[in-house]
Amino acid sequence: MKTVPKRNQLALCLLTACLIAAATAVDAQGYPTRPIRLVVPTSPGGGTDLAARRLAPKLGEFIGQPVVVENRAGGGTMIGMESVARAAPDGYTVAMGISSLTMAPYTHIKVPYDPAKDFAPVSQVLVLPNILVANSSVPARSLKELIAYVKARPGEINFAAGGAGSNAHLSMELLMLQTGMKMVLIPYKGQGPAMTDVLAGHVPLLMADFLSALPRIRAGTLRAYGVTSAKRASVAPDVPTLAEAGVPGYEVVQWFGILAPTKTPREIIAKLHAATVNALKDPATREGFVKDGAEPVGSTPEEFAAVIREDLKKWAKVTKDAGIKPQ
């Protein structure tokens, strides 16, 4: 059997690479030719799920194929996000990523992906505040009363969050750092189950996402203490910011955004980005988000990548200061 000279082997490898690149370019030009999966890494009923299901129909309309929402909850959103990180980089599997993506490296010993390297940012979709809420049975009527109530019972009061290391969890950790409160985390597999137990009175407190909390606040089934953003939400102007209510300098926002697997061709990212921006410009879709207290964004992939980098720095400091050890 003859041995192929190294020079010929190199030429063969280069030819193969060129053929693969050419095939990928052709696929990208024709993309998409079948439905696209939009993976939501949380349970049905939470803000991430609600946002994805509101966006998906218009996103599908502008991309030219149906966009099917698929919930893959668990592991503090890591199960769903890993499924996207490991998916083929062909644009047919994308995630509705959330800001807990940048928190997981500091709260979990083993994160099965690198938030900055294993995803290709497409566009930040929404920015919205969290809102500190309680079951109506909690006696504290204001944030100052709540702080006093909790500080009188250190380690006795539980709070719910849609997973350890989630945005809601670390938002509460930051609040405890700045107020001296000591509470116990009860983690759930998403905002939906956490909200259900708070409404039922099984857990008294929740740092909720605005999309799922606002209807309950309006219905009187939850008490609101304050929003986490620097400014009051225009759709709930009577709810103060936590900074106004007694915690100066406190500010956290939550974001949702479309992420594809890394190495997804730039042409496909560009098509997904354009479709996302157009979907967010749709008057009915935009009005629905704004009505629920969310701010539509539609950023460039580069701008979204910068947000991820800055958040990684921020939460590294918060978890260190709070003494949170990866588990």
Secondary structure per residue as TSV (DSSP state, phi and psi in degrees):
chain	resnum	aa	ss	phi	psi
A	1	M	-	360.0	127.4
A	2	K	-	-78.2	142.7
A	3	T	-	-90.4	130.0
A	4	V	-	-74.4	125.8
A	5	P	-	-55.4	147.4
A	6	K	H	-57.6	-36.3
A	7	R	H	-62.4	-40.4
A	8	N	H	-71.0	-34.4
A	9	Q	H	-61.6	-43.4
A	10	L	H	-62.3	-42.7
A	11	A	H	-63.2	-39.2
A	12	L	H	-65.8	-41.2
A	13	C	H	-62.9	-43.2
A	14	L	H	-63.5	-40.2
A	15	L	H	-64.3	-43.6
A	16	T	H	-61.0	-43.9
A	17	A	H	-62.0	-41.1
A	18	C	H	-64.2	-40.4
A	19	L	H	-65.8	-41.2
A	20	I	H	-63.4	-44.9
A	21	A	H	-61.2	-41.1
A	22	A	H	-65.0	-42.0
A	23	A	H	-64.5	-40.5
A	24	T	H	-63.6	-40.7
A	25	A	H	-62.4	-40.8
A	26	V	H	-64.5	-43.9
A	27	D	H	-61.3	-41.4
A	28	A	H	-64.2	-37.9
A	29	Q	H	-65.7	-35.5
A	30	G	H	-89.2	-5.4
A	31	Y	-	-65.5	139.2
A	32	P	-	-100.1	155.3
A	33	T	S	-118.3	0.4
A	34	R	S	-151.3	169.7
A	35	P	-	-58.9	153.0
A	36	I	E	-110.2	134.9
A	37	R	E	-89.7	127.0
A	38	L	E	-107.9	102.3
A	39	V	E	-80.9	126.6
A	40	V	E	-105.2	117.6
A	41	P	S	-83.4	23.2
A	42	T	S	-134.5	171.5
A	43	S	-	-72.4	159.3
A	44	P	T	-61.2	146.1
A	45	G	T	102.6	-18.4
A	46	G	S	-84.1	177.6
A	47	G	H	-62.9	-37.4
A	48	T	H	-63.6	-43.7
A	49	D	H	-64.6	-44.1
A	50	L	H	-63.0	-41.5
A	51	A	H	-65.1	-43.7
A	52	A	H	-63.1	-42.1
A	53	R	H	-72.8	-25.8
A	54	R	H	-75.4	-38.2
A	55	L	H	-77.7	-36.0
A	56	A	H	-53.7	-45.8
A	57	P	H	-60.2	-45.6
A	58	K	H	-71.7	-35.9
A	59	L	H	-60.3	-43.0
A	60	G	H	-63.8	-38.1
A	61	E	H	-62.6	-43.1
A	62	F	H	-81.9	-24.2
A	63	I	H	-86.7	-21.7
A	64	G	T	95.8	8.5
A	65	Q	S	-146.7	154.3
A	66	P	-	-61.0	142.8
A	67	V	E	-110.3	115.9
A	68	V	E	-102.6	121.8
A	69	V	E	-80.1	131.7
A	70	E	E	-129.6	117.4
A	71	N	E	-83.0	125.6
A	72	R	-	-132.9	80.9
A	73	A	-	-85.9	164.3
A	74	G	-	120.7	156.0
A	75	G	T	65.3	30.1
A	76	G	T	61.9	41.0
A	77	T	T	77.9	-3.3
A	78	M	H	-72.0	-29.3
A	79	I	H	-63.6	-49.5
A	80	G	H	-65.9	-42.7
A	81	M	H	-68.3	-35.7
A	82	E	H	-64.5	-37.7
A	83	S	H	-61.8	-31.9
A	84	V	H	-79.9	-41.6
A	85	A	H	-59.3	-33.4
A	86	R	T	-93.4	-3.1
A	87	A	S	-73.1	160.5
A	88	A	-	-61.0	135.7
A	89	P	S	-80.5	60.5
A	90	D	S	-116.3	4.5
A	91	G	S	85.4	1.1
A	92	Y	S	-97.0	-5.6
A	93	T	E	-133.4	115.5
A	94	V	E	-132.1	166.8
A	95	A	E	-118.7	149.3
A	96	M	E	-90.7	87.1
A	97	G	E	-72.6	152.9
A	98	I	E	-129.3	167.3
A	99	S	G	-64.3	-16.6
A	100	S	G	-64.5	-14.6
A	101	L	G	-54.7	-36.8
A	102	T	G	-88.8	0.4
A	103	M	T	-104.0	-31.5
A	104	A	H	-53.3	-38.4
A	105	P	H	-60.7	-19.1
A	106	Y	H	-105.4	-3.7
A	107	T	H	-120.9	-9.8
A	108	H	-	-127.6	135.4
A	109	I	S	-64.8	-43.2
A	110	K	-	-121.1	104.4
A	111	V	-	-103.0	121.4
A	112	P	S	-78.6	21.1
A	113	Y	S	-162.0	163.2
A	114	D	-	-103.5	116.3
A	115	P	T	-57.3	-30.6
A	116	A	T	-91.3	-15.8
A	117	K	T	-117.4	-24.9
A	118	D	S	-97.2	5.5
A	119	F	E	-132.3	148.0
A	120	A	E	-105.2	108.4
A	121	P	E	-61.1	135.7
A	122	V	E	-103.8	-57.7
A	123	S	E	-168.1	139.3
A	124	Q	E	-72.0	130.1
A	125	V	E	-94.2	-51.6
A	126	L	E	-139.3	152.3
A	127	V	E	-126.6	134.1
A	128	L	E	-153.5	155.9
A	129	P	E	-81.6	161.4
A	130	N	E	-85.8	170.3
A	131	I	E	-143.6	128.8
A	132	L	E	-79.8	120.0
A	133	V	E	-131.1	162.9
A	134	A	E	-141.1	155.6
A	135	N	E	-61.1	145.2
A	136	S	T	-63.3	-11.2
A	137	S	T	-79.2	-14.8
A	138	V	-	-66.9	127.6
A	139	P	-	-71.0	-23.2
A	140	A	-	-67.9	128.9
A	141	R	-	-98.6	-16.3
A	142	S	S	-136.4	169.4
A	143	L	H	-62.9	-42.3
A	144	K	H	-61.0	-40.6
A	145	E	H	-65.5	-39.0
A	146	L	H	-64.7	-44.4
A	147	I	H	-59.6	-44.9
A	148	A	H	-64.3	-40.0
A	149	Y	H	-62.4	-45.5
A	150	V	H	-71.5	-41.8
A	151	K	H	-65.6	-24.6
A	152	A	T	-77.7	-9.6
A	153	R	S	-133.5	58.8
A	154	P	T	-59.1	126.3
A	155	G	T	76.5	5.1
A	156	E	T	-101.5	-21.6
A	157	I	-	-96.1	132.1
A	158	N	E	-96.4	153.0
A	159	F	E	-133.6	145.2
A	160	A	E	-93.5	150.1
A	161	A	E	-151.8	149.8
A	162	G	S	-76.8	55.7
A	163	G	S	113.0	142.1
A	164	A	T	-66.0	133.5
A	165	G	T	85.3	3.6
A	166	S	S	-76.4	168.7
A	167	N	H	-59.0	-41.6
A	168	A	H	-62.6	-41.9
A	169	H	H	-61.8	-52.8
A	170	L	H	-72.7	-26.1
A	171	S	H	-62.1	-40.7
A	172	M	H	-71.1	-36.7
A	173	E	H	-61.2	-41.4
A	174	L	H	-64.2	-40.4
A	175	L	H	-63.6	-41.9
A	176	M	H	-64.8	-38.0
A	177	L	H	-59.3	-41.4
A	178	Q	H	-85.5	-10.0
A	179	T	H	-119.0	-17.3
A	180	G	-	84.6	6.7
A	181	M	-	-70.8	149.8
A	182	K	-	-129.1	113.9
A	183	M	-	-130.7	171.2
A	184	V	E	-113.0	128.2
A	185	L	E	-75.4	133.1
A	186	I	E	-115.9	102.0
A	187	P	E	-82.7	146.3
A	188	Y	-	-126.5	170.3
A	189	K	S	-88.4	43.7
A	190	G	S	134.7	164.7
A	191	Q	H	-66.6	-34.3
A	192	G	H	-58.5	-56.3
A	193	P	H	-62.2	-35.8
A	194	A	H	-63.2	-45.2
A	195	M	H	-61.3	-41.5
A	196	T	H	-58.5	-44.7
A	197	D	H	-72.2	-31.5
A	198	V	H	-69.2	-42.5
A	199	L	H	-62.2	-34.3
A	200	A	H	-80.6	-9.6
A	201	G	T	87.0	8.7
A	202	H	S	-74.2	-30.6
A	203	V	S	-131.6	134.6
A	204	P	-	-78.2	-33.6
A	205	L	E	-125.1	153.5
A	206	L	E	-154.0	133.0
A	207	M	E	-90.3	94.3
A	208	A	E	-92.3	156.1
A	209	D	E	-79.5	147.9
A	210	F	H	-62.4	-37.9
A	211	L	H	-61.2	-41.3
A	212	S	H	-88.9	-22.6
A	213	A	H	-85.1	-35.6
A	214	L	H	-57.2	-44.7
A	215	P	H	-59.7	-35.9
A	216	R	H	-72.8	-34.4
A	217	I	H	-65.8	-43.4
A	218	R	H	-64.8	-32.0
A	219	A	H	-81.0	-9.4
A	220	G	T	84.0	9.9
A	221	T	S	-89.8	-10.2
A	222	L	E	-130.4	146.5
A	223	R	E	-100.6	130.6
A	224	A	E	-101.5	135.2
A	225	Y	E	-105.3	-25.4
A	226	G	E	166.3	154.8
A	227	V	E	-96.3	155.5
A	228	T	S	-88.3	-9.0
A	229	S	S	-78.0	169.1
A	230	A	S	-73.0	-25.4
A	231	K	S	-121.6	155.0
A	232	R	-	-64.6	150.7
A	233	A	-	-76.5	133.5
A	234	S	T	-63.3	-26.0
A	235	V	T	-88.2	-6.2
A	236	A	-	-141.8	62.1
A	237	P	T	-65.1	-16.6
A	238	D	T	-82.7	-10.5
A	239	V	S	-92.1	118.8
A	240	P	-	-72.7	165.5
A	241	T	B	-76.1	157.4
A	242	L	H	-63.0	-31.5
A	243	A	H	-63.8	-43.8
A	244	E	H	-66.1	-35.2
A	245	A	H	-79.7	-4.4
A	246	G	T	139.1	4.6
A	247	V	-	-125.8	78.9
A	248	P	T	-56.3	136.7
A	249	G	T	85.4	-5.0
A	250	Y	-	-73.5	130.6
A	251	E	-	-158.9	125.4
A	252	V	-	-145.1	137.8
A	253	V	E	-124.9	156.4
A	254	Q	E	-110.8	140.9
A	255	W	E	-124.1	154.3
A	256	F	E	-121.3	145.1
A	257	G	E	-160.9	155.2
A	258	I	E	-85.0	128.3
A	259	L	E	-128.3	139.0
A	260	A	E	-113.1	165.2
A	261	P	E	-62.7	147.3
A	262	T	T	-60.5	157.4
A	263	K	T	72.1	7.0
A	264	T	-	-64.8	130.4
A	265	P	-	-53.7	143.1
A	266	R	H	-58.8	-33.7
A	267	E	H	-63.4	-37.8
A	268	I	H	-71.5	-42.4
A	269	I	H	-57.6	-42.1
A	270	A	H	-62.6	-40.6
A	271	K	H	-68.1	-41.9
A	272	L	H	-64.0	-40.1
A	273	H	H	-64.0	-47.2
A	274	A	H	-61.3	-41.8
A	275	A	H	-66.1	-38.7
A	276	T	H	-65.1	-46.0
A	277	V	H	-62.2	-43.7
A	278	N	H	-64.8	-38.3
A	279	A	H	-63.4	-39.5
A	280	L	H	-72.4	-21.2
A	281	K	H	-83.1	-15.2
A	282	D	S	-59.1	124.5
A	283	P	H	-55.3	-44.7
A	284	A	H	-67.5	-41.8
A	285	T	H	-65.5	-46.4
A	286	R	H	-62.2	-44.7
A	287	E	H	-62.0	-37.5
A	288	G	H	-63.3	-42.9
A	289	F	H	-66.3	-46.1
A	290	V	H	-62.8	-38.9
A	291	K	H	-60.3	-31.4
A	292	D	T	-91.0	5.8
A	293	G	T	92.2	9.5
A	294	A	-	-99.3	149.6
A	295	E	E	-107.0	109.8
A	296	P	E	-62.2	140.8
A	297	V	-	-114.4	-72.0
A	298	G	-	73.0	45.0
A	299	S	-	-76.3	168.6
A	300	T	-	-76.8	160.9
A	301	P	H	-55.9	-38.3
A	302	E	H	-67.4	-40.7
A	303	E	H	-65.4	-40.3
A	304	F	H	-64.9	-41.5
A	305	A	H	-60.0	-37.8
A	306	A	H	-66.9	-37.3
A	307	V	H	-61.8	-44.0
A	308	I	H	-61.9	-43.6
A	309	R	H	-62.4	-44.1
A	310	E	H	-67.9	-37.9
A	311	D	H	-65.6	-37.7
A	312	L	H	-59.0	-39.8
A	313	K	H	-67.2	-44.6
A	314	K	H	-61.2	-49.3
A	315	W	H	-76.7	-20.4
A	316	A	H	-61.7	-42.1
A	317	K	H	-71.0	-44.6
A	318	V	H	-61.2	-46.5
A	319	T	H	-66.8	-34.6
A	320	K	H	-65.7	-47.3
A	321	D	H	-64.7	-32.9
A	322	A	H	-82.9	-6.7
A	323	G	T	70.3	27.5
A	324	I	-	-79.3	124.4
A	325	K	-	-99.7	134.4
A	326	P	-	-57.1	139.3
A	327	Q	-	-121.2	360.0
